């Protein structure tokens, strides 16, 4: 069938996002065609559009990783597989963004991001900024009725990554002090909510004063405007030693983040928005028994728990702005400006 899709044919500014007519084949065996209703943007969308030196994206491609929609057609064999989850034509579904083989050791051990053939919808294959997308039945989760399509889309990569960082990697315990950088970003908002839900004290940094109240509303106990004061000085002032730092800012903050950690502390990272090269004084690492933990994404299974917690109102995605699908370039511009507090979602 003919569909409209946003396409990236070459890397560059928002002008490289072009809406095109595209042929979408019928869904193959164990595949499903989903009518796209909402796609939430991530920082990853900017990398896909702008390109990353030394990394090859499969251009031309359709961007969009975090997709929610309605089942429109079933490929051979998929009806039986989905029936047990109550999914049929017309069901609203969340598309889990990670794609893996499903039968290697990593997949069977429950941490599919380590699968040798792991990929992400909208990064390593066509994504959801289109009328329709074909996905495997393994990627479908029935959308909880209490969540809107916009809310469900806003929960995927950020909460999955935050959950992996804090729960799986850093093994956060109640009562710990956690420093979360860039408190207005999607993944940091998810970290603040998850850390508070699990009984931690949360300190976060923001770049503008108008984000302070918003971060406090989320539950952050202390909010530091990092443009006005050095966050390490402020931590000293409020008398907080932190045992976990979430740092996806990278070169601007990393060295100070390490120094902020108490003995036995853990630094978790899932990105480097200000640059990937950092200098580390190894004496801080071994003398203080510090761990540096990296991750991207997380296990498909954890997404079920996240959606469940959100359905119960224990996690609440923050939406900065919703755009119609034909304004995808404007959504990219707002994401890139760092002005947003929360998620940018395109809907149709
Ligand atoms: Zn695998």
Boltz pocket constraint, residues with backbone or C-beta under 6 A from the ligand:
constraints:
  - pocket:
      binder: B
      contacts: [[A, 100], [A, 101], [A, 102], [A, 103], [A, 104], [A, 105], [A, 106], [A, 107], [A, 108], [A, 112], [A, 115], [A, 116], [A, 117]]
      max_distance: 6.0
